[in-house]
């Protein structure tokens, strides 16, 4: 068997229908998916960064309120706590093969050792698409493939894989950040806005502390309530209530990290009472708000994040 084939057989793969949106490792994870990504068909978020590299075919992702069309060779960079999902494109249900990299802010800080801000490539926008010259694309692709390998040669001593991975990660993000400082490498393909999601998201952000009812949201987007609920679920894969709750939970976590007390947090996020806040928070993160920072210090990847919050 050729060396390339042996490497291909050792690539860590995850099934396209797999819905997992948390890391198995607390620092980073790299794997390959192939086929229509039905496992990521509902809006979700996580507090680590995500990179999707399209190896073959086409792909589209909805991040916040914009749809990002992706083609072979594109890199999609998604910031932390950004609501996103796979977005089917009409008449273009093209299967794709892609490598997905998840990494925490803490891991990038440790790799940079205070000399390089390796998370800079994600900053400024919810998401961005990059397409690099062939040489650099192949360079980055090579690092990702090495990271996605489930093991190195059997004769290597224990710990070799971890040491090598840190080197590949440092090289990958060093090149990526340097390339992202060149504006011409960002995709010039026009992004497709999603007016409904944009209007709903902007309204929630502007009225977070208030009691936001489904009737108010439907009125804001000039739709009947039941048509609005059906249309929003069709576009995003989640209910309006889940979308609203997720955005409130993201704001709550930010408040906890800023040192606000729990009462300030749940009131500023618009929960009806502490009981409702506690129930939804524990459903999403697996711990009470008061223990959140103990379980999930800055830069770590919670395994509970991504579970659907309660509907009622």
C-alpha positions in Angstrom: 0.0 0.0 0.0 1.3 3.4 -0.9 2.3 5.9 1.9 -0.6 8.3 0.9 -3.1 5.5 1.2 -1.7 4.5 4.6 -2.1 8.1 5.8 -5.6 8.3 4.4 -6.6 5.2 6.4 -5.3 6.8 9.6 -7.3 10.1 9.2 -9.8 10.6 12.1 -13.3 10.7 10.6 -16.7 11.6 12.0 -19.9 10.6 10.2 -21.8 13.4 8.4 -24.9 12.9 10.5 -23.1 13.2 13.8 -24.6 16.1 15.8 -21.9 16.4 18.4 -20.9 20.0 19.0 -18.5 19.6 21.9 -14.9 18.5 22.0 -13.6 15.1 23.2 -10.4 16.9 24.1 -10.3 20.0 26.3 -8.0 21.9 24.0 -8.5 21.1 20.3 -9.9 18.5 18.0 -9.4 17.9 14.2 -11.4 15.4 12.1 -12.8 14.9 8.6 -16.4 14.7 7.5 -17.7 13.6 4.1 -21.2 13.9 2.7 -24.1 16.4 3.2 -23.6 17.7 6.7 -27.0 16.9 8.1 -25.6 16.6 11.6 -25.0 20.4 11.7 -28.4 21.4 10.3 -29.6 23.3 13.4 -28.2 26.5 14.7 -25.7 25.9 17.5 -22.8 27.7 19.2 -19.7 26.9 21.3 -17.1 28.8 23.2 -14.2 27.6 21.1 -13.1 28.6 17.6 -14.0 26.6 14.5 -12.3 26.3 11.1 -13.8 24.4 8.2 -11.6 23.6 5.2 -13.4 22.3 2.1 -11.3 19.6 0.4 -13.8 18.6 -2.2 -17.3 19.7 -3.4 -19.3 22.7 -2.2 -20.6 23.8 1.2 -22.6 26.7 2.7 -22.8 27.9 6.3 -25.2 30.3 8.0 -23.3 32.3 10.7 -25.4 34.8 12.6 -27.5 36.3 9.8 -25.3 35.7 6.7 -24.9 32.7 4.4 -21.3 31.9 3.4 -20.9 30.0 0.1 -17.8 27.8 0.2 -16.0 26.0 -2.6 -13.0 23.6 -2.8 -10.0 25.2 -1.2 -11.9 27.7 1.0 -11.3 28.1 4.7 -14.3 29.3 6.9 -13.2 30.8 10.2 -16.0 31.0 12.8 -15.5 33.1 16.0 -16.6 31.9 19.5 -20.2 32.1 20.6 -21.5 32.6 17.1 -24.8 31.0 16.1 -24.1 28.9 13.0 -25.3 25.9 11.0 -25.0 24.1 7.7 -27.1 25.9 5.1 -28.6 23.9 2.3 -28.5 25.8 -1.0 -31.4 25.3 -3.4 -30.4 23.3 -6.5 -26.9 22.9 -5.1 -27.1 19.9 -2.7 -23.5 19.0 -3.5 -21.7 16.6 -1.2 -18.4 17.8 0.2 -15.4 16.5 2.0 -14.1 18.8 4.7 -11.7 19.0 7.6 -13.0 20.6 10.8 -10.7 22.1 13.4 -12.0 23.1 16.9 -9.6 24.9 19.2 -9.9 26.9 22.5 -8.7 30.4 23.1 -6.6 29.0 26.0 -4.8 26.6 23.7 -4.0 29.4 21.2 -2.7 31.5 24.0 -0.4 28.8 25.2 0.9 28.1 21.7 1.6 31.9 21.2 3.5 32.1 24.5 2.7 35.8 24.8 4.6 36.6 21.6 1.9 36.0 19.0 -1.8 36.5 19.2 -2.9 33.4 17.3 -6.6 34.1 17.8 -6.3 37.4 15.8 -7.4 35.7 12.6 -10.9 35.2 14.1 -11.5 38.7 15.4 -13.6 41.5 14.0 -16.4 39.4 12.4 -18.7 36.5 13.3 -17.2 34.5 10.4 -15.0 35.0 7.4 -14.0 33.0 4.3 -10.4 32.9 3.0 -9.1 31.5 -0.2 -5.3 31.4 -0.4 -2.8 30.9 -3.3 -2.2 27.2 -4.1 1.1 27.0 -2.3 -0.2 28.3 1.0 -3.5 26.3 0.7 -1.5 23.1 0.3 0.8 24.1 3.2 -2.2 24.6 5.5 -4.0 21.6 4.2 -0.9 19.4 4.9 -0.8 20.6 8.6 -4.5 19.9 9.0 -4.2 16.4 7.5 -1.3 15.7 9.9 -3.3 16.9 12.8 -6.3 14.7 11.8 -4.2 11.6 11.8 -5.3 9.3 14.6 -1.7 8.2 15.3 1.8 8.4 14.1 3.9 5.3 13.2 3.6 2.6 15.8 7.3 2.6 16.5 7.3 6.2 17.8 7.6 6.6 21.6 4.5 7.6 23.7 3.7 11.3 23.6 5.2 11.8 20.1 1.8 12.5 18.6 1.0 15.3 21.1 4.3 17.0 20.7 4.1 16.9 16.9 0.5 18.2 17.0 1.6 21.3 19.0 4.2 22.0 16.3 1.7 21.6 13.5 -0.8 23.8 15.3 1.7 26.5 15.9 2.8 26.4 12.2 -0.8 26.3 10.9 -1.9 29.3 13.0 1.3 31.3 12.4 0.8 31.0 8.6 -2.9 31.5 8.9 -2.6 34.8 10.8 0.0 36.1 8.5 -2.2 35.3 5.4 -5.3 36.8 7.0 -3.5 40.1 7.3 -3.6 40.2 3.5 -7.0 41.5 2.6 -7.0 40.2 -1.0 -7.2 36.6 0.4 -10.7 37.1 1.8 -13.4 35.7 -0.4 -14.9 38.3 -2.8 -18.0 36.2 -3.5 -21.0 38.1 -2.3 -22.5 36.9 0.9 -26.2 36.1 1.0 -28.0 37.9 3.8 -30.9 36.2 5.6 -33.3 39.1 6.3 -35.5 37.2 8.7 -32.7 35.9 10.9 -31.1 39.3 10.7 -34.2 41.1 11.9 -34.9 38.7 14.7 -31.3 38.6 15.9 -31.0 42.4 15.9 -34.3 42.9 17.7 -33.3 40.4 20.4 -29.9 42.0 20.9 -31.5 45.4 21.3 -34.2 44.3 23.7 -32.4 41.6 25.6 -33.4 42.9 29.1 -37.1 42.9 28.2 -39.7 40.2 28.1 -39.7 39.3 24.4 -42.8 37.5 23.3 -43.4 35.6 20.1 -46.2 38.0 19.2 -43.8 40.9 19.4 -41.2 39.3 17.2 -43.9 38.3 14.7 -45.2 41.8 14.6 -41.6 43.2 14.2 -41.0 41.1 11.1 -44.5 41.8 9.7 -45.7 38.2 9.7 -48.5 36.3 11.2 -47.3 34.5 14.4 -47.7 30.9 13.1 -46.2 31.6 9.7 -43.3 33.3 11.4 -42.7 30.4 13.7 -42.8 27.9 10.8 -40.6 30.0 8.5 -38.0 30.6 11.2 -37.7 26.9 12.1 -37.5 26.0 8.4 -34.6 28.5 7.9 -32.6 27.8 11.1 -33.5 24.3 12.2 -34.4 25.6 15.7 -37.5 27.2 17.2 -37.7 30.9 17.8 -37.8 30.2 21.6 -34.6 28.1 21.4 -32.9 30.8 19.4 -33.9 33.5 21.9 -32.8 31.3 24.9 -29.4 30.5 23.3 -28.7 34.2 22.7 -29.6 35.0 26.3 -27.4 32.2 27.6 -24.4 33.4 25.5 -24.9 36.9 27.1 -25.2 35.3 30.5 -21.9 33.5 30.2 -20.2 36.8 29.1 -21.7 38.5 32.1 -20.3 35.8 34.5 -16.9 36.1 32.9 -17.1 39.9 33.4 -17.6 39.4 37.2 -21.3 40.3 37.4 -23.2 38.6 40.2 -25.8 36.0 39.3 -28.8 38.3 39.9 -27.4 41.0 37.6 -26.8 38.3 35.0 -30.2 36.7 34.8 -32.0 40.1 35.0 -29.8 41.7 32.3 -30.4 38.7 30.0 -34.2 39.0 30.2 -35.1 35.7 32.0 -38.4 35.9 33.7 -37.0 34.8 37.0 -34.1 33.0 38.6 -35.8 29.6 38.4 -36.2 29.9 34.6 -32.6 31.0 34.2 -31.2 28.2 36.4 -33.2 25.5 34.6 -32.1 26.6 31.1 -28.5 27.3 32.2 -28.1 23.8 33.7 -29.7 22.2 30.7 -27.2 23.9 28.4 -24.0 23.6 30.5 -24.6 20.8 33.0 -23.8 23.0 36.0 -25.4 25.8 38.0 -24.3 29.4 37.1 -22.4 29.8 40.3 -20.1 26.9 39.3 -19.7 27.8 35.6 -16.3 29.4 35.9 -15.0 26.5 38.1 -15.9 24.0 35.5 -15.3 26.1 32.4 -12.4 28.5 33.0 -11.5 30.9 30.2 -10.2 29.0 27.2 -11.6 25.6 28.0 -14.1 23.7 25.9 -17.2 22.6 28.0 -18.5 19.2 26.9 -22.1 20.1 27.8 -22.2 23.2 25.5 -24.4 22.6 22.5 -27.2 20.6 24.3 -30.5 22.3 23.5 -31.9 24.5 26.2 -35.3 23.9 27.6 -38.3 25.1 25.6 -40.5 26.0 28.6 
